[in-house]
Amino acid sequence: MTDGGRTSPLRFALAMVPLLGGAGVLLAGSAAGAVSVAFAGEVPVTVHAARVSASGVSASPAGSGHGGLLPALATRAEHATVEDACVTSTAHLPVVGAVTAVVHIERASASGLTVQAGKATARSVKLSGARFTTPRVALDQPTGLFTVGAKNVSAGTVTTQPNAFTAGTITSRGVTIDLREGTAGCERGAAR
């Protein structure tokens, strides 16, 4: 530790080497279109995107987290594209303290994408081929679960906090990773 209780740049860099190595391998593979991805974790992740478009979309209530106790909406898309996205995640590490990973993505595409999120917002949403279904055990006893779907969906200014996601493949371009001490947002060129 340096004077004043701050972590030295060398220790900070050493703590981040394994994370950067793993992220580099993941992103190199995704640029080649070779990555299958699954994520579920306790570290909160927030995704901001200027534009999202998807086809073959369906969504229904689900549970996630510890034993499925957190309510979530499970959304499945056969194909999805995200443009001008920023992903942030802050972890509180021993000795180092809060560290935020900020990932900017110019464009990413995914196939076989499933996202479980407890929160999602969008400034605008357009859909075509919409459908709403409620499965029933019998005509007089609905199950209470529902599924909404659409042939095509597009949305602008989207923010979501996924609890878990899986994808058959992800490809991306224009990816930059920035690690910052403390908490940080999506602003480019923020002080480090």
N, CA, C and O of each residue as an XYZ file, in Angstrom:
768
protein
N       0.847     -1.182      0.000
C       0.000      0.000      0.000
C       0.893      1.245      0.000
O       1.964      1.258      0.606
N       0.439      2.264     -0.676
C       1.165      3.517     -0.690
C       0.632      4.393      0.431
O      -0.368      4.058      1.066
N       1.302      5.524      0.675
C       0.826      6.454      1.695
C      -0.573      6.912      1.344
O      -0.902      7.096      0.172
N      -1.405      7.098      2.375
C      -2.760      7.561      2.142
C      -3.737      6.421      1.878
O      -4.894      6.676      1.543
N      -3.290      5.143      2.024
C      -4.194      4.018      1.885
C      -4.549      3.655      0.458
O      -5.521      2.929      0.247
N      -3.802      4.130     -0.537
C      -4.097      3.814     -1.939
C      -3.234      2.649     -2.399
O      -2.127      2.450     -1.898
N      -3.737      1.893     -3.340
C      -3.002      0.761     -3.898
C      -2.026      1.258     -4.957
O      -2.359      2.121     -5.770
N      -0.821      0.704     -4.938
C       0.162      1.116     -5.933
C      -0.260      0.639     -7.314
O      -0.935     -0.384     -7.428
N       0.122      1.360     -8.369
C      -0.220      0.929     -9.731
C       0.299     -0.467    -10.053
O      -0.360     -1.203    -10.787
N       1.465     -0.854     -9.524
C       2.022     -2.175     -9.793
C       1.131     -3.269     -9.210
O       0.838     -4.253     -9.890
N       0.699     -3.109     -7.963
C      -0.171     -4.117     -7.358
C      -1.515     -4.199     -8.083
O      -2.062     -5.283     -8.283
N      -2.024     -3.054     -8.465
C      -3.290     -3.036     -9.208
C      -3.130     -3.806    -10.517
O      -3.987     -4.615    -10.871
N      -2.042     -3.558    -11.231
C      -1.799     -4.243    -12.506
C      -1.645     -5.749    -12.295
O      -2.192     -6.538    -13.066
N      -0.904     -6.158    -11.253
C      -0.719     -7.579    -10.985
C      -2.040     -8.270    -10.652
O      -2.249     -9.422    -11.032
N      -2.921     -7.582     -9.954
C      -4.215     -8.168     -9.610
C      -5.098     -8.335    -10.852
O      -5.963     -9.210    -10.889
N      -4.878     -7.505    -11.852
C      -5.738     -7.517    -13.033
C      -5.236     -8.395    -14.170
O      -5.979     -8.640    -15.121
N      -3.982     -8.884    -14.102
C      -3.419     -9.678    -15.189
C      -4.269    -10.904    -15.529
O      -4.545    -11.124    -16.708
N      -4.705    -11.728    -14.535
C      -5.524    -12.889    -14.903
C      -6.836    -12.495    -15.584
O      -7.266    -13.159    -16.527
N      -7.468    -11.430    -15.117
C      -8.717    -10.980    -15.718
C      -8.510    -10.522    -17.153
O      -9.294    -10.871    -18.035
N      -7.469     -9.749    -17.393
C      -7.193     -9.281    -18.748
C      -6.842    -10.427    -19.683
O      -7.255    -10.432    -20.843
N      -6.082    -11.398    -19.187
C      -5.728    -12.549    -20.012
C      -6.963    -13.321    -20.445
O      -7.099    -13.665    -21.619
N      -7.862    -13.595    -19.509
C      -9.096    -14.315    -19.844
C      -9.970    -13.516    -20.788
O     -10.524    -14.077    -21.734
N     -10.108    -12.213    -20.554
C     -10.923    -11.366    -21.431
C     -10.326    -11.311    -22.829
O     -11.058    -11.319    -23.818
N      -9.003    -11.256    -22.917
C      -8.352    -11.214    -24.231
C      -8.604    -12.478    -25.036
O      -8.873    -12.406    -26.235
N      -8.519    -13.643    -24.384
C      -8.785    -14.912    -25.066
C     -10.239    -14.971    -25.522
O     -10.523    -15.380    -26.648
N     -11.161    -14.562    -24.648
C     -12.582    -14.572    -24.994
C     -12.866    -13.677    -26.189
O     -13.561    -14.089    -27.119
N     -12.341    -12.463    -26.178
C     -12.617    -11.521    -27.260
C     -11.924    -11.917    -28.558
O     -12.469    -11.697    -29.640
N     -10.727    -12.499    -28.462
C     -10.050    -12.960    -29.678
C     -10.865    -14.071    -30.334
O     -11.010    -14.100    -31.556
N     -11.390    -14.975    -29.530
C     -12.226    -16.042    -30.073
C     -13.519    -15.513    -30.643
O     -13.981    -15.992    -31.679
N     -14.124    -14.516    -29.975
C     -15.398    -14.000    -30.474
C     -15.201    -13.243    -31.781
O     -16.099    -13.233    -32.622
N     -14.056    -12.613    -31.967
C     -13.797    -11.919    -33.235
C     -13.738    -12.918    -34.382
O     -14.061    -12.579    -35.520
N     -13.331    -14.142    -34.088
C     -13.280    -15.179    -35.115
C     -14.588    -15.957    -35.203
O     -14.713    -16.866    -36.024
N     -15.563    -15.610    -34.367
C     -16.855    -16.276    -34.396
C     -16.831    -17.659    -33.787
O     -17.629    -18.516    -34.163
N     -15.914    -17.893    -32.838
C     -15.722    -19.244    -32.335
C     -16.127    -19.431    -30.887
O     -15.778    -20.452    -30.294
N     -16.842    -18.499    -30.294
C     -17.066    -18.562    -28.862
C     -18.503    -18.929    -28.525
O     -19.444    -18.287    -28.993
N     -18.668    -19.975    -27.705
C     -19.937    -20.250    -27.047
C     -19.790    -19.691    -25.644
O     -18.759    -19.893    -25.003
N     -20.802    -18.993    -25.162
C     -20.664    -18.258    -23.915
C     -21.784    -18.609    -22.954
O     -22.936    -18.763    -23.358
N     -21.439    -18.736    -21.675
C     -22.425    -18.870    -20.606
C     -21.941    -18.024    -19.441
O     -20.754    -18.031    -19.117
N     -22.853    -17.297    -18.810
C     -22.504    -16.441    -17.689
C     -23.605    -16.518    -16.652
O     -24.786    -16.435    -16.989
N     -23.232    -16.676    -15.403
C     -24.141    -16.540    -14.273
C     -23.262    -16.169    -13.102
O     -22.260    -16.838    -12.846
N     -23.609    -15.126    -12.392
C     -22.723    -14.732    -11.316
C     -23.339    -13.787    -10.332
O     -24.454    -13.295    -10.504
N     -22.566    -13.547     -9.279
C     -22.988    -12.663     -8.207
C     -22.523    -11.235     -8.427
O     -23.051    -10.317     -7.799
N     -21.540    -11.022     -9.313
C     -21.048     -9.679     -9.581
C     -22.032     -8.999    -10.530
O     -22.273     -9.499    -11.629
N     -22.606     -7.862    -10.119
C     -23.599     -7.220    -10.985
C     -22.995     -6.711    -12.290
O     -21.902     -6.146    -12.314
N     -23.739     -6.929    -13.376
C     -23.344     -6.492    -14.706
C     -24.468     -5.605    -15.247
O     -25.646     -5.941    -15.125
N     -24.096     -4.481    -15.840
C     -25.078     -3.615    -16.475
C     -24.680     -3.439    -17.936
O     -23.522     -3.162    -18.250
N     -25.657     -3.605    -18.820
C     -25.421     -3.477    -20.252
C     -26.253     -2.311    -20.778
O     -27.468     -2.260    -20.584
N     -25.580     -1.379    -21.447
C     -26.247     -0.257    -22.126
C     -26.003     -0.450    -23.621
O     -24.886     -0.766    -24.030
N     -27.042     -0.263    -24.439
C     -26.877     -0.391    -25.885
C     -27.714      0.668    -26.584
O     -28.854      0.931    -26.200
N     -27.130      1.275    -27.620
C     -27.866      2.275    -28.389
C     -28.971      1.613    -29.202
O     -30.076      2.146    -29.310
N     -28.667      0.436    -29.780
C     -29.646     -0.264    -30.613
C     -29.519     -1.776    -30.416
O     -28.416     -2.318    -30.333
N     -30.681     -2.445    -30.342
C     -30.742     -3.900    -30.251
C     -31.782     -4.373    -31.256
O     -32.879     -3.817    -31.319
N     -31.451     -5.391    -32.040
C     -32.435     -6.006    -32.928
C     -32.320     -7.514    -32.780
O     -31.231     -8.050    -32.574
N     -33.475     -8.199    -32.888
C     -33.485     -9.646    -32.693
C     -34.598    -10.268    -33.519
O     -35.583     -9.614    -33.859
N     -34.420    -11.544    -33.836
C     -35.454    -12.295    -34.548
C     -35.716    -13.596    -33.804
O     -34.847    -14.117    -33.105
N     -36.952    -14.116    -33.970
C     -37.318    -15.352    -33.283
C     -37.277    -15.194    -31.780
O     -36.626    -15.978    -31.089
N     -37.973    -14.178    -31.259
C     -37.889    -13.818    -29.841
C     -39.064    -14.390    -29.054
O     -40.207    -14.335    -29.509
N     -38.783    -14.937    -27.879
C     -39.824    -15.337    -26.937
C     -39.355    -15.008    -25.532
O     -38.160    -15.067    -25.242
N     -40.296    -14.660    -24.653
C     -39.955    -14.292    -23.278
C     -41.017    -14.827    -22.330
O     -42.207    -14.821    -22.645
N     -40.573    -15.290    -21.165
C     -41.493    -15.791    -20.154
C     -40.874    -15.608    -18.774
O     -39.657    -15.464    -18.655
N     -41.710    -15.612    -17.720
C     -41.185    -15.457    -16.362
C     -40.266    -16.614    -15.999
O     -40.448    -17.740    -16.462
N     -39.280    -16.318    -15.168
C     -38.328    -17.339    -14.726
C     -37.789    -16.928    -13.360
O     -38.104    -15.851    -12.854
N     -36.990    -17.782    -12.784
C     -36.304    -17.478    -11.540
C     -34.814    -17.632    -11.751
O     -34.377    -18.492    -12.516
N     -34.034    -16.809    -11.082
C     -32.580    -16.917    -11.188
C     -31.978    -16.647     -9.826
O     -32.697    -16.410     -8.855
N     -30.668    -16.683     -9.757
C     -29.989    -16.424     -8.486
C     -29.979    -17.651     -7.608
O     -30.075    -18.780     -8.090
N     -29.862    -17.420     -6.307
C     -29.771    -18.493     -5.325
C     -31.036    -19.346     -5.332
O     -32.070    -18.913     -4.824
N     -30.971    -20.537     -5.893
C     -32.106    -21.448     -5.899
C     -33.291    -20.943     -6.697
O     -34.419    -21.375     -6.460
N     -33.061    -20.033     -7.640
C     -34.149    -19.513     -8.448
C     -35.078    -18.593     -7.697
O     -36.248    -18.459     -8.056
N     -34.565    -17.946     -6.640
C     -35.413    -17.105     -5.800
C     -35.599    -15.689     -6.320
O     -36.496    -14.983     -5.857
N     -34.776    -15.252     -7.273
C     -34.917    -13.903     -7.804
C     -35.810    -13.934     -9.045
O     -35.551    -14.703     -9.971
N     -36.861    -13.104     -9.073
C     -37.703    -13.088    -10.267
C     -36.939    -12.522    -11.458
O     -36.148    -11.589    -11.321
N     -37.186    -13.097    -12.616
C     -36.494    -12.658    -13.827
C     -37.388    -12.923    -15.032
O     -38.338    -13.703    -14.963
N     -37.069    -12.270    -16.116
C     -37.718    -12.533    -17.388
C     -36.680    -13.233    -18.262
O     -35.625    -12.671    -18.556
N     -36.987    -14.463    -18.675
C     -36.080    -15.219    -19.543
C     -36.456    -14.922    -20.985
O     -37.566    -15.230    -21.419
N     -35.538    -14.328    -21.722
C     -35.779    -13.957    -23.119
C     -34.854    -14.774    -24.007
O     -33.648    -14.850    -23.769
N     -35.433    -15.381    -25.027
C     -34.662    -16.199    -25.978
C     -34.783    -15.577    -27.359
O     -35.873    -15.181    -27.772
N     -33.665    -15.488    -28.077
C     -33.654    -14.972    -29.445
C     -32.837    -15.908    -30.313
O     -31.739    -16.322    -29.940
N     -33.383    -16.239    -31.481
C     -32.623    -17.070    -32.415
C     -31.380    -16.331    -32.898
O     -30.305    -16.914    -33.034
N     -31.551    -15.030    -33.154
C     -30.426    -14.206    -33.579
C     -30.616    -12.799    -33.003
O     -31.727    -12.269    -33.008
N     -29.539    -12.202    -32.510
C     -29.618    -10.844    -31.950
C     -28.383    -10.051    -32.351
O     -27.288    -10.600    -32.471
N     -28.575     -8.746    -32.556
C     -27.474     -7.836    -32.870
C     -27.561     -6.638    -31.940
O     -28.638     -6.082    -31.725
N     -26.419     -6.246    -31.390
C     -26.326     -5.098    -30.488
C     -25.327     -4.128    -31.095
O     -24.251     -4.532    -31.537
N     -25.684     -2.841    -31.119
C     -24.788     -1.815    -31.648
C     -24.516     -0.761    -30.593
O     -25.392     -0.404    -29.806
N     -23.272     -0.264    -30.591
C     -22.833      0.783    -29.671
C     -23.195      0.424    -28.237
O     -24.005      1.097    -27.599
N     -22.578     -0.652    -27.739
C     -22.886     -1.163    -26.404
C     -21.759     -0.876    -25.428
O     -20.596     -0.742    -25.810
N     -22.131     -0.785    -24.164
C     -21.171     -0.632    -23.074
C     -21.601     -1.553    -21.945
O     -22.759     -1.541    -21.527
N     -20.659     -2.354    -21.455
C     -20.923     -3.277    -20.358
C     -20.046     -2.851    -19.182
O     -18.837     -2.674    -19.332
N     -20.667     -2.689    -18.008
C     -19.892     -2.339    -16.815
C     -20.140     -3.374    -15.732
O     -21.239     -3.913    -15.602
N     -19.098     -3.638    -14.960
C     -19.213     -4.538    -13.817
C     -18.178     -4.123    -12.780
O     -16.995     -3.981    -13.090
N     -18.633     -3.930    -11.552
C     -17.735     -3.529    -10.473
C     -17.596     -4.674     -9.491
O     -18.590     -5.206     -8.997
N     -16.353     -5.052     -9.209
C     -16.045     -6.085     -8.227
C     -15.283     -5.434     -7.080
O     -14.482     -4.524     -7.290
N     -15.538     -5.906     -5.881
C     -14.826     -5.408     -4.703
C     -13.811     -6.469     -4.312
O     -14.165     -7.522     -3.781
N     -12.532     -6.174     -4.584
C     -11.455     -7.129     -4.388
C     -10.712     -6.849     -3.092
O     -10.573     -5.697     -2.682
N     -10.229     -7.924     -2.443
C      -9.420     -7.714     -1.245
C      -8.176     -6.886     -1.577
O      -7.611     -7.025     -2.662
N      -7.769     -6.065     -0.691
C      -6.591     -5.205     -0.789
C      -6.787     -4.089     -1.818
O      -6.556     -2.921     -1.506
N      -7.205     -4.429     -3.031
C      -7.337     -3.451     -4.103
C      -8.553     -2.560     -3.894
O      -8.481     -1.354     -4.129
N      -9.669     -3.137     -3.456
C     -10.915     -2.386     -3.312
C     -11.775     -2.534     -4.550
O     -11.708     -3.552     -5.239
N     -12.582     -1.525     -4.840
C     -13.493     -1.580     -5.985
C     -12.722     -1.436     -7.297
O     -11.878     -0.552     -7.440
N     -13.023     -2.314     -8.244
C     -12.441     -2.275     -9.589
C     -13.587     -2.438    -10.580
O     -14.388     -3.366    -10.467
N     -13.660     -1.538    -11.545
C     -14.725     -1.600    -12.544
C     -14.140     -1.941    -13.903
O     -13.196     -1.305    -14.372
N     -14.719     -2.958    -14.523
C     -14.374     -3.294    -15.901
C     -15.406     -2.609    -16.794
O     -16.611     -2.764    -16.590
N     -14.932     -1.851    -17.783
C     -15.802     -1.168    -18.739
C     -15.437     -1.688    -20.127
O     -14.306     -1.518    -20.583
N     -16.398     -2.321    -20.794
C     -16.170     -2.892    -22.116
C     -17.061     -2.154    -23.115
O     -18.286     -2.162    -22.987
N     -16.446     -1.523    -24.101
C     -17.191     -0.867    -25.183
C     -17.172     -1.793    -26.392
O     -16.125     -2.334    -26.749
N     -18.329     -1.975    -27.021
C     -18.459     -2.855    -28.173
C     -19.157     -2.092    -29.288
O     -20.280     -1.617    -29.119
N     -18.488     -1.977    -30.424
C     -19.079     -1.285    -31.566
C     -20.283     -2.062    -32.107
O     -21.340     -1.486    -32.361
N     -20.109     -3.376    -32.279
C     -21.199     -4.213    -32.791
C     -20.946     -5.653    -32.366
O     -19.815     -6.136    -32.431
N     -22.005     -6.337    -31.931
C     -21.910     -7.758    -31.577
C     -23.152     -8.469    -32.077
O     -24.250     -7.913    -32.071
N     -22.959     -9.720    -32.516
C     -24.069    -10.562    -32.956
C     -24.004    -11.868    -32.195
O     -22.923    -12.371    -31.889
N     -25.182    -12.417    -31.889
C     -25.249    -13.681    -31.161
C     -26.329    -14.558    -31.769
O     -27.344    -14.067    -32.264
N     -26.096    -15.850    -31.726
C     -27.124    -16.815    -32.124
C     -27.443    -17.671    -30.915
O     -26.580    -17.913    -30.071
N     -28.683    -18.130    -30.832
C     -29.083    -18.967    -29.701
C     -28.910    -18.257    -28.372
O     -28.405    -18.846    -27.417
N     -29.321    -17.007    -28.300
C     -29.108    -16.180    -27.105
C     -30.273    -16.320    -26.135
O     -31.430    -16.179    -26.530
N     -29.975    -16.595    -24.865
C     -30.964    -16.590    -23.792
C     -30.445    -15.687    -22.689
O     -29.313    -15.844    -22.231
N     -31.275    -14.738    -22.260
C     -30.894    -13.794    -21.211
C     -31.937    -13.840    -20.108
O     -33.135    -13.732    -20.372
N     -31.477    -14.001    -18.859
C     -32.352    -13.872    -17.697
C     -32.017    -12.557    -17.028
O     -30.886    -12.359    -16.583
N     -32.983    -11.651    -16.947
C     -32.745    -10.332    -16.374
C     -33.879     -9.956    -15.429
O     -35.052    -10.209    -15.705
N     -33.505     -9.351    -14.318
C     -34.493     -8.864    -13.372
C     -34.936     -7.454    -13.696
O     -35.944     -6.983    -13.171
N     -34.185     -6.769    -14.565
C     -34.517     -5.390    -14.910
C     -34.076     -5.117    -16.340
O     -32.971     -5.484    -16.739
N     -34.946     -4.473    -17.106
C     -34.605     -4.058    -18.464
C     -35.480     -2.865    -18.832
O     -36.672     -2.846    -18.524
N     -34.890     -1.873    -19.487
C     -35.638     -0.701    -19.954
C     -35.211     -0.389    -21.381
O     -34.110     -0.739    -21.805
N     -36.104      0.278    -22.119
C     -35.801      0.719    -23.480
C     -36.574      1.998    -23.745
O     -37.715      2.140    -23.303
N     -35.969      2.919    -24.454
C     -36.654      4.158    -24.804
C     -37.726      3.896    -25.867
O     -38.804      4.489    -25.826
N     -37.422      3.003    -26.818
C     -38.399      2.669    -27.860
C     -38.283      1.196    -28.212
O     -37.194      0.622    -28.180
N     -39.431      0.582    -28.552
C     -39.470     -0.829    -28.948
C     -40.442     -0.960    -30.118
O     -41.553     -0.430    -30.084
N     -39.999     -1.680    -31.157
C     -40.869     -1.997    -32.291
C     -40.851     -3.505    -32.474
O     -39.794     -4.133    -32.400
N     -42.042     -4.097    -32.716
C     -42.082     -5.524    -32.971
C     -43.066     -5.862    -34.067
O     -44.033     -5.144    -34.319
N     -42.786     -6.984    -34.709
C     -43.688     -7.503    -35.739
C     -43.906     -8.983    -35.481
O     -43.028     -9.678    -34.969
N     -45.102     -9.456    -35.849
C     -45.424    -10.864    -35.626
C     -45.564    -11.194    -34.161
O     -45.151    -12.271    -33.729
N     -46.150    -10.270    -33.366
C     -46.264    -10.470    -31.920
C     -47.292    -11.548    -31.589
O     -48.279    -11.732    -32.300
N     -47.032    -12.259    -30.486
C     -47.968    -13.269    -30.005
C     -47.894    -13.337    -28.479
O     -46.863    -13.032    -27.879
N     -48.996    -13.740    -27.870
C     -49.099    -13.908    -26.425
C     -49.806    -15.223    -26.163
O     -50.911    -15.438    -26.661
N     -49.194    -16.104    -25.394
C     -49.816    -17.392    -25.099
C     -49.797    -17.664    -23.608
O     -48.860    -17.289    -22.903
N     -50.840    -18.319    -23.143
C     -50.937    -18.759    -21.756
C     -51.216    -20.245    -21.772
O     -52.323    -20.651    -22.128
N     -50.255    -21.069    -21.402
C     -50.516    -22.514    -21.383
C     -51.558    -22.848    -20.321
O     -51.615    -22.204    -19.274
N     -52.364    -23.837    -20.590
C     -53.423    -24.217    -19.654
C     -53.375    -25.716    -19.394
O     -53.153    -26.520    -20.299
N     -53.589    -26.064    -18.137
C     -53.737    -27.470    -17.782
C     -55.109    -27.938    -18.249
O     -55.257    -29.029    -18.798
N     -56.103    -27.097    -18.020
C     -57.469    -27.347    -18.499
C     -58.057    -25.992    -18.844
O     -57.516    -24.963    -18.439
N     -59.144    -25.974    -19.576
C     -59.733    -24.710    -19.994
C     -60.092    -23.803    -18.829
O     -60.026    -22.581    -18.963
N     -60.471    -24.372    -17.683
C     -60.873    -23.549    -16.542
C     -59.757    -23.362    -15.509
O     -59.989    -22.759    -14.461
N     -58.546    -23.870    -15.785
C     -57.441    -23.760    -14.831
C     -56.166    -23.288    -15.518
O     -55.311    -24.115    -15.838
N     -56.008    -21.982    -15.755
C     -54.762    -21.503    -16.353
C     -53.589    -21.705    -15.392
O     -53.769    -21.666    -14.175
N     -52.413    -21.916    -15.928
C     -51.234    -22.138    -15.089
C     -50.707    -20.853    -14.483
O     -49.992    -20.890    -13.481
N     -51.046    -19.721    -15.072
C     -50.538    -18.451    -14.575
C     -49.261    -18.019    -15.264
O     -48.873    -16.856    -15.151
N     -48.593    -18.917    -15.974
C     -47.392    -18.553    -16.717
C     -47.791    -18.107    -18.113
O     -48.831    -18.512    -18.632
N     -46.969    -17.281    -18.708
C     -47.263    -16.800    -20.052
C     -45.983    -16.720    -20.855
O     -44.881    -16.742    -20.306
N     -46.146    -16.628    -22.162
C     -45.024    -16.407    -23.066
C     -45.433    -15.329    -24.048
O     -46.510    -15.392    -24.641
N     -44.570    -14.339    -24.219
C     -44.776    -13.337    -25.262
C     -43.666    -13.543    -26.278
O     -42.552    -13.938    -25.934
N     -43.986    -13.274    -27.515
C     -42.982    -13.484    -28.547
C     -43.211    -12.573    -29.721
O     -44.237    -11.900    -29.817
N     -42.242    -12.557    -30.617
C     -42.335    -11.753    -31.825
C     -41.387    -12.316    -32.866
O     -40.345    -12.890    -32.549
N     -41.779    -12.135    -34.114
C     -40.909    -12.557    -35.210
C     -39.668    -11.678    -35.255
O     -38.553    -12.181    -35.394
N     -39.856    -10.351    -35.138
C     -38.740     -9.401    -35.136
C     -38.970     -8.344    -34.072
O     -40.094     -7.890    -33.862
N     -37.882     -7.956    -33.396
C     -37.934     -6.918    -32.371
C     -36.756     -5.984    -32.589
O     -35.643     -6.433    -32.864
N     -37.003     -4.676    -32.465
C     -35.901     -3.711    -32.452
C     -36.171     -2.719    -31.325
O     -37.321     -2.367    -31.062
N     -35.116     -2.277    -30.668
C     -35.253     -1.377    -29.533
C     -34.110     -0.379    -29.535
O     -33.016     -0.669    -30.019
N     -34.377      0.802    -28.987
C     -33.360      1.840    -28.879
C     -33.137      2.253    -27.444
O     -34.063      2.216    -26.633
N     -31.918      2.648    -27.122
C     -31.510      3.073    -25.789
C     -31.944      2.039    -24.751
O     -32.829      2.289    -23.933
N     -31.309      0.890    -24.804
C     -31.652     -0.249    -23.949
C     -30.672     -0.345    -22.783
O     -29.465     -0.184    -22.959
N     -31.205     -0.610    -21.592
C     -30.385     -0.892    -20.417
C     -30.935     -2.144    -19.756
O     -32.142     -2.261    -19.546
N     -30.052     -3.082    -19.429
C     -30.478     -4.298    -18.745
C     -29.420     -4.731    -17.748
O     -28.239     -4.408    -17.876
N     -29.880     -5.473    -16.750
C     -28.980     -6.032    -15.747
C     -29.197     -7.551    -15.733
O     -30.004     -8.060    -14.956
N     -28.473     -8.268    -16.597
C     -28.682     -9.719    -16.685
C     -28.136    -10.451    -15.464
O     -27.059    -10.139    -14.956
N     -28.915    -11.438    -15.008
C     -28.447    -12.322    -13.937
C     -27.686    -13.495    -14.534
O     -26.790    -14.055    -13.902
N     -28.055    -13.864    -15.770
C     -27.404    -14.980    -16.454
C     -27.694    -14.869    -17.943
O     -28.716    -14.312    -18.345
N     -26.782    -15.405    -18.763
C     -27.060    -15.506    -20.191
C     -26.236    -16.633    -20.804
O     -25.178    -17.007    -20.298
N     -26.752    -17.158    -21.899
C     -26.023    -18.153    -22.683
C     -26.180    -17.790    -24.154
O     -27.161    -17.158    -24.547
N     -25.219    -18.190    -24.950
C     -25.286    -17.956    -26.390
C     -24.554    -19.078    -27.097
O     -23.517    -19.550    -26.631
N     -25.109    -19.504    -28.237
C     -24.434    -20.506    -29.053
C     -23.129    -19.968    -29.596
O     -22.086    -20.606    -29.458
N     -23.178    -18.795    -30.214
C     -21.964    -18.117    -30.678
C     -22.143    -16.619    -30.518
O     -23.257    -16.099    -30.576
N     -21.041    -15.944    -30.319
C     -21.015    -14.482    -30.273
C     -19.865    -14.019    -31.154
O     -18.753    -14.536    -31.048
N     -20.124    -13.053    -32.019
C     -19.063    -12.396    -32.780
C     -19.133    -10.912    -32.465
O     -20.213    -10.370    -32.231
N     -17.987    -10.259    -32.460
C     -17.967     -8.840    -32.109
C     -16.871     -8.117    -32.874
O     -15.925     -8.728    -33.372
N     -17.023     -6.792    -32.956
C     -15.981     -5.957    -33.545
C     -15.961     -4.630    -32.792
O     -16.951     -4.213    -32.190
N     -14.801     -3.986    -32.847
C     -14.651     -2.697    -32.177
C     -14.746     -2.808    -30.670
O     -15.479     -2.043    -30.043
N     -14.019     -3.746    -30.073
C     -14.092     -3.989    -28.632
C     -12.908     -3.337    -27.925
O     -11.761     -3.527    -28.329
N     -13.180     -2.577    -26.881
C     -12.128     -2.031    -26.017
C     -12.472     -2.359    -24.571
O     -13.636     -2.315    -24.172
N     -11.454     -2.687    -23.800
C     -11.629     -3.015    -22.381
C     -10.831     -2.013    -21.563
O      -9.670     -1.730    -21.859
N     -11.468     -1.483    -20.535
C     -10.817     -0.521    -19.655
C     -11.083     -0.946    -18.222
O     -12.237     -1.161    -17.850
N     -10.045     -1.071    -17.413
C     -10.187     -1.372    -15.998
C      -9.868     -0.120    -15.203
O      -8.840      0.522    -15.420
N     -10.756      0.220    -14.283
C     -10.590      1.443    -13.503
C     -10.730      1.146    -12.021
O     -11.554      0.326    -11.617
N      -9.932      1.810    -11.222
C     -10.100      1.714     -9.779
C     -11.369      2.458     -9.408
O     -11.676      3.501     -9.984
N     -12.109      1.920     -8.441
C     -13.338      2.554     -7.993
C     -14.505      2.169     -8.886
O     -14.407      1.249     -9.698
N     -15.607      2.886     -8.724
C     -16.775      2.640     -9.565
C     -16.712      3.591    -10.743
O     -16.212      4.709    -10.618
N     -17.213      3.157    -11.880
C     -17.133      3.971    -13.090
C     -18.326      3.678    -13.986
O     -18.991      2.652    -13.843
N     -18.582      4.582    -14.899
C     -19.651      4.395    -15.856
C     -19.090      4.183    -17.246
O     -17.931      3.802    -17.411
N     -19.922      4.434    -18.246
C     -19.562      4.144    -19.618
C     -18.848      5.295    -20.321
O     -18.532      5.168    -21.504
N     -18.587      6.388    -19.659
C     -17.953      7.530    -20.313
C     -16.582      7.131    -20.835
O     -15.788      6.532    -20.109
N     -16.304      7.457    -22.079
C     -14.984      7.187    -22.650
C     -14.021      8.267    -22.168
O     -14.391      9.428    -21.995
N     -12.782      7.852    -21.958
C     -11.746      8.808    -21.572
C     -11.894      9.316    -20.143
O     -11.368     10.377    -19.806
N     -12.609      8.563    -19.294
C     -12.751      9.003    -17.905
C     -11.419      8.899    -17.197
O     -10.550      8.120    -17.589
N     -11.268      9.676    -16.170
C     -10.021      9.662    -15.405
C      -9.800      8.289    -14.802
O     -10.744      7.638    -14.353
N      -8.548      7.850    -14.795
C      -8.226      6.521    -14.273
C      -7.447      6.627    -13.005
O      -7.085      5.609    -12.416
